[in-house]
Amino acid sequence: MKQVVIGNFMNNIIWLASYPKSRNTLLRSILYAAVNDKFDLNRLGEFSPSFASVASLQGNGHFANAGDIRHHWNSAQRLISMSAGAKHKFIKTHNISGKFDVGFFPLPEFTHSFIYIYRDPRDVCISFSKHFNLSIEDTITEMTDKKNVIARKKNNTMGEFISSWDQHVMSWKNNRSRSLFLKFEDLVETPTVKIREILDFCSIKSSSSVEEIANTTDFKNLKRLENQNGFSEKSSHTDFFRSGRIGQWETEQIDFSKLEASFSNTMELLGYDI
């Protein structure tokens, strides 16, 4: 993939974007397996460093409010870009894309492209509820809140502005950078096809076959690795790799009418039946 040198940095960041609990971890796992000879579930964080870790290196390890980290977005992107040099750098984010008081996120001058993975919001709702130990009602309230900022650590270093699920999806849809949109359900149903699409998009020539990558990142194997070695991103409330089923919402006695009414246009656009 061609990079453009701008001053003393490049547009070399490839964003791995998603709304929380949309299986961003699966996407990261696929990319990690593709570029490394040995797969290590607990090194996915190193593969896609957060703004919080970069901000901490700048001496900003604590924030009074969850949204304060936005003041370090620009400097963090610059540091990441400069440190990567001629290489591409994958960065996970749950942030919404667009214009903020601190400027546009993500900054085009550091952005090479992005991959956005999305999932049926009803399944997202169940997973979100389990992971953050919230009721379904409270989860739906969070998912429909256009001003929602999540921060699950006391020092607010993990603050991310996620807005509502539909606003999140459309914000990245409206981002003009080179992009690949992935439907989680397609990735599960036709993994080798979608993995090949990911590798082609990123111009990755892996020493592993797409079949080997698919087997390594299969949900059952990831769950086995979590049970065997633990997973640093696991919630204290439930296993990280809990279910992995498509359409689990259909077997639950949950009223999703408020969520469906709020997201009907975006769900229809993405091919989800209501």
N, C-alpha and C positions, 0 to 999 in steps of 0.2 A: 504494500500500500504506500502510495506517495505521501510524503510529509512536506509541509511548507515551513521554512525557517522564517521566523518573524523576530527581528532583533536578536536577542540572545536566548530565545526559547522556540519551541516548535509546537505545532498543533498535533500532539502525539498521544493525547488521552482518548481512550475508547471507553465510554461510559457503559456500565451495566446497570440499567435503570429499571425500577419496578415499584409498584405500590407494595407496602409490607405484606408478607405472607403470600406472595405471588410466585414463589419458587425461584427467586433470584439465586438461591444457593445451588440449585440444580444447574443453572447456567454457569455459575462460577466453577462448579465441579467439572463440568464438561471442558471448559477452557483450561483448567488446571491439569486435567488428565491428558489433554492434547499436547501441552507444551512441556510436561515433566515425565521422566521415565518411571517415577514411582509416585503413586497417589497417596496423599496425606490429607485427610479431611480437616485436620486441625491447623493446616497452613493456608486455608482459604483466605483468612484475614490478611496474611502477608501478601497474598496475590492481589488483593484489592484493598489497599489501606484506606482508612476513613479520614475525614477531615479532622475528627477529634484527635487522632494520633498525631497528625501534622501540627495541629494547633498546640498540642501539648509540647512538642519539640520547640515551639516558639515561646514557651513559658506561659501558656494560657491553659493550664490544666483544669481550671474551674470557671464556671459561668453562673452568674446569678440567675439568669433566665435561659430557658431552653433555646430561644431564638437568637441569643447573643453570638452563637458560633458563626452566624452568617457574616459577621464583620471580618472573619478570617477566611472566608471562601476564596476570595481572589488571591490572597497571598499563598494559601495552601495549594491552589491550582498551579501557580507559578513555580513553587518549590518542587512539586511533583513533576511538572513538565521539564524543568531544568535538570532534575536529578535523573530523569529517564534518558535524556540525550536523544540519540538517534533511534532508540527503541520505543515501541508503543507501550503504554501503561494502561492496564485495565483497572477501572475504579468503580466500585459498587456505589450506588446512591439510591436512596428512597425519596430524595428531594423532588418536589415539583419543578418543572422547568418554566422559565419565564422571567419577567422583569420584577425586580425587587428594589427596595430603597438603596441597596448597596450595588445595584447594577443587574445585569442579566446573568441567569444561571442556566446551564454552565456557560462559561465564557467561550465564545467562538474561537478566539485566538489560541486557546489551549486544546480545543476539541477537534479530534480527527473524525470521530463518528460515534454512534451509540447503538447499543442493542437494547430494546425494550421488551420485557417479557410480561405478559398479562394473563389473567386467570379469571374464571367465572367469579364475580364478586360474592355470590352466595357461598361458594366454597372458601373464598378468602375470609368471609365473615366468621365461619366456623373455626378456621385455623387461627385467625386473629384472636378470637375469644379464648381459645384454649391456651395459646402462647402467652397472652398477657393477663390471663385469669380474670376476664371480664364477662359479664352476662351478655347474652346475645343482644338484648335491648341496648345496653351501653355501647356495645361494639357497633351497632347500626348507627347510633348517635355519633360516634367518632367517625365512621366511614362517610357520613353525609355532612360532616362539618367542614365547610370550605376554609376555615381558619385553623384547622387542626395542626398542631405541632406535637410531635412525639419526643419524649425524653425519658428513658427508663432508668437512668442512673442519677444518683443524688447530686452529683456535681454538674449535671446537665451537659456533659461533654458529648453525648450522643444525640443531641437535639437535631431533628430534621423536620422541615416544613412539608407535610405530605398532602395537606388540603383534603378534599373529598376524593373518593375513588374515581368518579367520572372526570372531575377537574384534573386529576393527576394524569389520567390516560390522555385526555385531549391536549394537555400542556405539552406533552412529548410528541403527540401527533402534529402539533403546530410548530415544533422545532424544525428548522430548515437544514440542520446538519445531515450528512449522509447517515442513513439509519436502516436497521433491520428490526421489524416487529415480529415477535414470536408469540404464538398462542400456546400456553402451557399444555393444553389438552392435545394439541398436535404433536408436541414434543414427546409426550407419553405414548401416543398411539403410533407414531411413525418416527421413532428416535433416530434411526440411521439417516433417514432423509433430512431431518432437521439439523442433526449434528453436522452433516456434510455442508448444509447451507450456512451454518455458523462458521465453520472452518474456512469456507470459500470467502465469506464476507470479511473475515479477519486476515485472509491470505496466510493461513497457518498450514504448513506442511508437517503433519505429525508423524512421528515414527510408529505410532499406534494406529491401527485401522479404526474406522468408524464403529465397527462391530465391537472391538475391544473397548473403546471409549463408552459405548452404550452399555456394555456389561458392567464396567467399572462404576458407572454413575446410575445404574439401575436403583430404584428406590429400596429394594430389599437389601442390596449390598451396602448402600449408604446407612441404612438402619442398623445393619449388622456391625458396621464400623463404629457407629455411635455407641452401640451396646458394648462393644469390645474395648474401645479406646476412649470413650467419652467424646464430647464435642463442646468446644469452648463457647459456642453461640447458643447452646441449649438454654431454654427457659428453666427456671426453678419450679415451674408448675407442671410441665409435661415434657415428654421426649420431643426433640426437635423434629425428627422424622417419625411422625405419629401415625399417619394414615396413608397419604399419597394417592388416595382414590380420586378418580374423576367423578363428579356428580354426587359427592357424598351428601350434599344438601337435600337431595331427593329422598333420602332414607330417614331424614330427621323430621321430627314433629315441630317445625319452627315456622312461624309466620314471617315470610320475607316480603310481604306486600309493600311495606314502606320503602324498603331498599329497592325493590323492583320499580316502584313508581318514580323514585328519585333518579334511577339510572337507566330508565327504559330506552332513551335515545342512544346512549352510548353502548348499552348491551346489544341493541339491534344492529348498530354499526359494526360491532365486533362478532356478530353471528351467534349470540346467545339467545335462546328462546325464553320467553316469559310465559 
